[in-house]
Amino acid sequence: MTKLPLPSVVAAVIVIVLSSVISSTNALGSGATLAVTHSGAVCGVAASLPFQRIVCHRRSQNVDVYGNVSFSSISGGGTSLCGLRTGGYALLCWDLSLENSTAVTDDKRVYFDATVALENLAVGYDHTCATVVGNGTVKCWRYNKNAFRFPSGSDRFASISSGSGFSCGILKDNSRAVRCWGSGTLPTKIENDFGNMSMASIFAGNSHVCGVNVTGFLVCKGTNDSGQLNAPVGSEAFEYSQLSLGANHSCAIRASNGTVVCWGGEGRFSVNETNGVSFELIVSSLDFTCGLTTVNFSVVCWGPGSRIMGRQRSGTSSKHADRAEEFTFPELAMATKNFSLENKLGAGSFGVVYRGKLADGREVAIKRSEMGQMTRKYQEKESAFESELAFLSRLHHKHLVKLVGFCEEKEERLLVYEYMKNGALYDHLHDKNNVEKQSSVLNSWKIRIKIALDAARGIEYLHNYAVPPIIHRDIKSSNILLDANWTAKVSDFGLSLMGPESGRDFRPTKAAGTVGYIDPEYYGLNVLTAKSDVYGLGVVLLELLTGKRAIFKNGEDGGMPISVVDFAVPAIMAGELAKVLDQRAGLPELNEGEAVELVAYTAMHCVNLEGKERPTMIDIVANLERALSLCDDSHGSISSGIISIASE
């Protein structure tokens, strides 16, 4: 069962990537290169391939339909998908009931005639229609033979669209009038409601039809129990182009900019995530709508029915966010050699992390929750899993570790991340084999400052650009990972919380974090602000400067435990920074010395006991950018640059 935040039960948003779907200008009930079924499958005709085959998304999986055969048009309804072979001489249909298969080959050839081609494919809930190329006569299949009424044999149609038990079309003659046919009284009612109005286009829903008339304005007829006929009044002719209709809602694309407006459905189809997004086409099922975006041809779906399509969380802060894939437990077990010890990388907030290689060759890091017997531990780990999944599904930044997907089966909870080849910053700084300058790439002041800047930019994004802002709560060197190019990225969002607006503080149920990095103000007073992350980053900066752990034993005999803050800050304040610098990185050159001093000065302010006296992440990023530039500027000077230590 899909777990969604409460607001998403009303309007879920899922982003799907299908292989280079061709754009088109048709909708559900009419032939297009994008189609949906009422059972939750989203299908598209792939472009730029030797065969323009059909690819569907179902239950978080991409499913190939019928192999390498080219199709020009598809349409969906109920559990069925139908497609017209390129050339229009063959019509095939498939049952896309939700199942686990990753390929659908069991087809039913509904029509084949090498001499009479079809076009205008329109699949309804329980019937399929198309028109004959050239003369516009209608052919229908899979209908209730005892109740289905056909249009007049003399009617010729320019276009048709199918709903639940009925179809409507626009006549090819100069009248451009609407004619409807099918089961029951609804087709006659809709046809009578349109009267002799001339229409440029029509699109059918479950029990209503909307379209644009020849003068360019929206017109809707049929059932109106949820306001699905209450089309917005256009300010000018042809303001809206292509439409798509569901059971009790309607949507249209604005011709000027490609954005979508929806009405009816008790407001459940108007969601913030589609605001400002330009679409090439839209299609609707009974209770969800999908659109093909203009910018990257990803498929965005919204509405309550989109929940059955997979377990992806909604609420992305990016219009074009990559979706999180859902994996099965067996495939992740295989990827990690059954979670073997040799594949173990480390541990995170709620479990052990393993290196894995997926069946398609991708290298990933897989975090597996270690569920204990105690209910409290189970709840804590479940909360950490949900937190990471919720946050990373909507966060996309070059300095945040990317979430690839997840697995949620019985008591198993796993998260799949991009693989960070060079591991954690902590391991490089505190590896017992790192004893001299040549022992590690990180034994360079420029590299260390670059890593500090990378991490700071990731945290700055969380605080200032994520909506709502996010407080990480566990910034430490073991949560800063390094990719193959030594780019640093912040990881592990198991303890993260959505932060308050306007920099105000708030009080979680209990303080969380790691000893040595946790903000003393947060730990002592249980007051959490974004400045708590600033403290943790300050400790990391001191680690980079000194090479010491956050808590270490000082003295040749092991000595008493001391924090890196108590070790380094007095020396920085006394102007004796050289005494505490990590000797493995060597003596800083002149320009590097100025950069290192700026980093030390920034770190000292970050670990101030009072949060209001600490700099913001914007200030920290500015200082680290300045420090990095000094490393490349032999004539640089701190006095000639700008130092940002403003507090709030």
Backbone hydrogen bonds, N-H to C=O, Kabsch-Sander energy under -0.5 kcal/mol:
donor,donor_aa,acceptor,acceptor_aa,energy
4,L,2,T,-0.6
8,S,5,P,-1.4
9,V,5,P,-0.7
9,V,6,L,-1.4
10,V,6,L,-0.5
10,V,7,P,-1.1
11,A,7,P,-1.3
14,I,301,C,-2.7
16,I,14,I,-0.5
16,I,299,V,-3.6
18,L,16,I,-0.6
20,S,18,L,-1.0
21,V,18,L,-0.6
22,I,45,V,-2.1
30,S,27,A,-2.4
31,G,121,L,-1.2
32,A,74,I,-2.1
35,A,43,C,-2.6
37,T,41,A,-2.1
38,H,78,G,-1.2
39,S,78,G,-1.4
40,G,37,T,-1.7
42,V,57,H,-2.2
43,C,35,A,-3.3
44,G,55,V,-2.6
45,V,33,T,-2.3
46,A,44,G,-0.6
46,A,53,R,-2.8
47,A,19,S,-0.5
47,A,20,S,-2.4
53,R,51,F,-2.0
54,I,65,V,-0.7
55,V,44,G,-2.6
56,C,63,V,-3.5
57,H,42,V,-3.3
58,R,61,Q,-3.1
60,S,309,M,-1.9
61,Q,58,R,-1.1
63,V,56,C,-4.4
64,D,102,T,-1.7
65,V,54,I,-2.3
66,Y,64,D,-0.6
66,Y,104,V,-3.6
69,V,67,G,-1.8
71,F,52,Q,-2.3
72,S,84,L,-2.4
73,S,84,L,-1.1
74,I,32,A,-3.2
75,S,82,C,-2.2
77,G,80,S,-2.3
80,S,77,G,-2.3
81,L,94,W,-2.1
82,C,75,S,-2.7
83,G,92,L,-3.0
84,L,73,S,-2.9
85,R,83,G,-0.6
85,R,90,A,-2.7
86,T,70,S,-1.7
88,G,85,R,-3.0
91,L,111,Y,-2.4
92,L,83,G,-2.4
93,C,108,K,-1.9
94,W,81,L,-2.8
95,D,106,D,-0.5
96,L,79,T,-3.9
96,L,94,W,-0.7
104,V,64,D,-2.8
105,T,103,A,-0.5
107,D,105,T,-1.4
108,K,93,C,-2.3
110,V,91,L,-1.8
110,V,108,K,-1.0
111,Y,91,L,-1.8
113,D,89,Y,-2.4
116,V,113,D,-0.6
117,A,115,T,-0.5
118,L,88,G,-2.8
119,E,131,T,-2.5
122,A,129,C,-2.8
124,G,122,A,-0.5
124,G,127,H,-3.1
125,Y,163,G,-1.4
128,T,141,W,-2.4
129,C,122,A,-2.6
130,A,139,K,-2.3
131,T,119,E,-2.8
132,V,137,T,-2.2
133,V,117,A,-2.5
135,N,133,V,-1.0
136,G,132,V,-2.2
139,K,130,A,-2.9
141,W,128,T,-3.0
145,K,143,Y,-0.9
147,A,144,N,-1.5
148,F,144,N,-1.8
149,R,147,A,-0.5
149,R,182,G,-2.4
155,D,152,S,-1.8
157,F,136,G,-2.6
158,A,170,I,-3.1
159,S,170,I,-0.9
161,S,168,C,-2.4
162,S,29,G,-1.1
163,G,166,F,-3.0
164,S,205,G,-0.6
164,S,206,N,-1.3
165,G,163,G,-1.1
167,S,181,W,-2.7
168,C,161,S,-2.6
169,G,179,R,-2.6
170,I,159,S,-2.1
171,L,169,G,-0.5
171,L,177,A,-2.7
172,K,156,R,-3.0
176,R,173,D,-1.3
179,R,169,G,-2.3
181,W,167,S,-2.6
182,G,149,R,-1.5
183,S,165,G,-3.1
189,K,185,T,-2.1
190,I,186,L,-2.7
191,E,187,P,-2.3
192,N,188,T,-2.6
193,D,189,K,-2.5
194,F,190,I,-1.9
195,G,191,E,-1.4
197,M,194,F,-2.1
199,M,176,R,-2.6
200,A,212,V,-2.6
201,S,212,V,-1.6
203,F,210,C,-2.9
205,G,208,H,-3.3
206,N,246,G,-2.3
209,V,221,K,-2.9
210,C,203,F,-2.4
211,G,219,V,-2.2
212,V,201,S,-0.8
213,N,211,G,-0.5
213,N,217,F,-2.4
214,V,198,S,-2.0
216,G,213,N,-2.4
219,V,211,G,-2.6
221,K,209,V,-3.0
223,T,207,S,-2.3
227,G,224,N,-0.9
230,N,227,G,-1.4
231,A,229,L,-2.4
234,G,232,P,-0.6
238,F,216,G,-2.7
239,E,216,G,-0.6
239,E,236,E,-1.1
241,S,253,I,-3.0
244,S,251,C,-2.1
245,L,204,A,-0.5
246,G,249,H,-2.6
247,A,286,L,-2.8
248,N,286,L,-0.7
250,S,263,W,-2.5
251,C,244,S,-2.4
252,A,261,V,-2.5
253,I,242,Q,-2.5
254,R,259,T,-3.3
255,A,239,E,-2.8
256,S,239,E,-0.5
258,G,254,R,-2.4
261,V,252,A,-2.3
263,W,250,S,-2.7
265,G,248,N,-1.9
266,E,226,S,-0.9
267,G,264,G,-1.3
268,R,265,G,-1.8
270,S,267,G,-0.9
271,V,269,F,-0.7
274,T,271,V,-1.3
275,N,272,N,-1.7
277,V,274,T,-1.7
279,F,258,G,-2.9
280,E,292,L,-3.8
281,L,292,L,-0.7
283,V,290,C,-2.7
285,S,288,F,-3.1
289,T,302,W,-2.5
290,C,283,V,-3.1
291,G,300,V,-2.5
292,L,281,L,-2.5
293,T,291,G,-0.7
293,T,298,S,-2.7
294,T,278,S,-2.9
297,F,293,T,-1.2
299,V,16,I,-3.2
300,V,291,G,-2.4
300,V,298,S,-0.6
301,C,14,I,-3.0
302,W,289,T,-2.6
303,G,12,A,-1.3
305,G,287,D,-2.7
306,S,303,G,-1.6
307,R,304,P,-1.3
308,I,305,G,-1.4
309,M,306,S,-1.3
310,G,307,R,-1.0
317,S,394,R,-0.8
321,A,318,S,-1.2
325,E,323,R,-0.6
325,E,404,V,-2.5
326,E,60,S,-0.7
327,F,325,E,-0.6
327,F,406,F,-3.3
332,L,328,T,-1.4
333,A,329,F,-2.5
334,M,330,P,-2.3
335,A,331,E,-1.6
336,T,332,L,-1.3
337,K,334,M,-1.3
338,N,333,A,-4.0
339,F,333,A,-0.6
340,S,336,T,-1.9
343,N,340,S,-1.1
344,K,341,L,-1.4
345,L,353,V,-3.5
346,G,353,V,-1.5
348,G,351,G,-3.7
352,V,368,R,-1.8
353,V,346,G,-3.2
354,Y,366,I,-2.8
355,R,343,N,-3.4
356,G,364,V,-2.9
357,K,335,A,-1.7
358,L,362,R,-2.7
361,G,358,L,-2.2
364,V,356,G,-2.7
365,A,417,Y,-2.0
366,I,354,Y,-3.4
367,K,365,A,-0.5
367,K,415,L,-2.9
368,R,352,V,-3.1
368,R,366,I,-0.6
369,S,367,K,-0.5
369,S,413,R,-2.8
370,E,350,F,-1.2
371,M,369,S,-1.0
378,Y,374,M,-2.2
379,Q,375,T,-2.7
380,E,376,R,-2.3
381,K,377,K,-2.5
382,E,378,Y,-2.6
383,S,379,Q,-2.3
384,A,380,E,-2.1
385,F,381,K,-2.5
386,E,382,E,-2.6
387,S,383,S,-2.4
388,E,384,A,-2.5
389,L,385,F,-2.4
390,A,386,E,-2.6
391,F,387,S,-2.6
392,L,388,E,-2.7
393,S,389,L,-1.5
394,R,391,F,-1.3
395,L,391,F,-0.7
396,H,394,R,-0.5
400,L,397,H,-1.9
401,V,490,V,-2.7
404,V,402,K,-0.5
404,V,416,V,-3.1
405,G,416,V,-1.9
406,F,325,E,-2.4
407,C,414,L,-2.4
409,E,412,E,-1.3
412,E,409,E,-2.9
414,L,407,C,-2.4
415,L,367,K,-2.2
416,V,405,G,-3.0
417,Y,365,A,-3.3
417,Y,415,L,-0.5
418,E,402,K,-2.2
419,Y,363,E,-1.0
421,K,419,Y,-0.9
422,N,482,L,-1.7
423,G,420,M,-1.9
425,L,477,S,-0.7
425,L,480,I,-3.0
426,Y,477,S,-1.4
428,H,424,A,-1.2
429,L,425,L,-2.3
430,H,426,Y,-2.4
431,D,427,D,-0.7
434,N,431,D,-1.8
435,V,433,N,-1.4
439,S,436,E,-2.0
440,S,437,K,-0.8
443,N,440,S,-1.6
444,S,442,L,-2.0
448,R,444,S,-2.3
449,I,445,W,-2.4
450,K,446,K,-2.4
451,I,447,I,-2.4
452,A,448,R,-2.2
453,L,449,I,-2.4
454,D,450,K,-2.4
455,A,451,I,-2.4
456,A,452,A,-2.2
457,R,453,L,-2.4
458,G,454,D,-1.8
459,I,455,A,-2.2
460,E,456,A,-2.8
461,Y,457,R,-1.9
462,L,458,G,-1.6
463,H,459,I,-2.3
464,N,460,E,-2.7
465,Y,461,Y,-2.1
466,A,461,Y,-1.9
470,I,462,L,-2.4
471,I,497,L,-3.1
472,H,470,I,-0.6
476,K,474,D,-0.5
479,N,476,K,-1.5
480,I,477,S,-1.1
481,L,479,N,-0.6
481,L,489,K,-2.8
482,L,423,G,-2.9
483,D,487,T,-2.1
486,W,483,D,-2.1
489,K,481,L,-2.6
490,V,399,H,-2.8
491,S,479,N,-2.7
496,S,493,F,-0.9
497,L,471,I,-2.3
499,G,469,P,-2.7
503,G,500,P,-0.7
504,R,501,E,-1.6
506,F,528,L,-1.7
517,Y,514,T,-2.3
518,I,514,T,-1.7
523,Y,519,D,-2.9
524,G,520,P,-2.9
525,L,521,E,-2.3
526,N,522,Y,-1.6
527,V,521,E,-0.8
528,L,506,F,-2.4
528,L,526,N,-0.6
532,S,529,T,-1.9
533,D,530,A,-0.9
534,V,530,A,-1.2
535,Y,531,K,-1.8
536,G,532,S,-1.7
537,L,533,D,-2.4
538,G,534,V,-2.2
539,V,535,Y,-1.9
540,V,536,G,-1.8
541,L,537,L,-2.6
542,L,538,G,-1.9
543,E,539,V,-2.1
544,L,540,V,-2.5
545,L,541,L,-1.9
546,T,542,L,-2.7
547,G,543,E,-3.0
552,F,562,I,-2.7
554,N,552,F,-0.6
554,N,560,M,-2.0
558,G,555,G,-1.4
560,M,554,N,-0.5
562,I,552,F,-3.1
564,V,550,A,-2.4
567,F,563,S,-1.8
568,A,564,V,-2.5
569,V,565,V,-2.2
572,I,568,A,-2.2
573,M,569,V,-2.8
574,A,570,P,-1.7
575,G,572,I,-1.3
576,E,571,A,-3.1
579,K,576,E,-1.5
580,V,577,L,-1.8
581,L,577,L,-0.8
582,D,545,L,-2.7
585,A,582,D,-1.2
586,G,583,Q,-1.3
593,G,589,E,-3.7
594,E,590,L,-1.5
595,A,591,N,-1.5
596,V,592,E,-3.1
597,E,593,G,-2.2
598,L,594,E,-1.8
599,V,595,A,-2.1
600,A,596,V,-2.6
601,Y,597,E,-2.7
602,T,598,L,-2.2
603,A,599,V,-2.9
604,M,600,A,-2.5
605,H,601,Y,-1.3
606,C,602,T,-1.9
607,V,603,A,-1.6
608,N,605,H,-1.3
611,G,609,L,-0.5
613,E,610,E,-1.5
614,R,611,G,-1.7
616,T,646,A,-0.7
620,I,616,T,-2.2
621,V,617,M,-2.7
622,A,618,I,-2.0
623,N,619,D,-2.3
624,L,620,I,-2.6
625,E,621,V,-2.5
626,R,622,A,-2.0
627,A,623,N,-2.5
628,L,624,L,-2.5
629,S,625,E,-2.1
630,L,626,R,-1.8
631,C,627,A,-1.2
632,D,628,L,-0.6
632,D,629,S,-0.9
633,D,630,L,-1.3
634,S,632,D,-0.6
636,G,633,D,-2.1
640,S,637,S,-0.7
641,G,637,S,-0.6
641,G,638,I,-1.2
643,I,641,G,-0.5
644,S,642,I,-0.5
645,I,643,I,-0.7
648,E,612,K,-0.8
648,E,614,R,-0.6
